């Protein structure tokens, strides 16, 4: 069931495989996504990485400009809003709206996105 008790009309299944021999630099190998709206398979998308090279991402890519002047919604920490953030893959919004500081969160292990 989707939000507010309505059935999901769109369903997608994603399988992702990576080489995690080096625990610090996982290498993507293959991803398959199956699109199944209304319970019928519409199509499949496959991606293969054959020549991926790890490169460190500059810390400037994690800087969010204007976040300090953006007003926060009153329901941003609600379970429904947080679930919607995860479902929509808005991970930054999810992490930003955790009810406790991220550094205290046991799963995050102290990760703090830079905000400007």
PyMOL commands that set and color helices and strands:
alter all, ss='L'
color gray80, all
select helices_A, chain A and resi 3-5+37-39+59-62+67-69+79-87+91-96+102-104
alter helices_A, ss='H'
color red, helices_A
select strands_A, chain A and resi 12-19+27-35+43-48
alter strands_A, ss='S'
color yellow, strands_A
deselect
rebuild
show_as cartoon
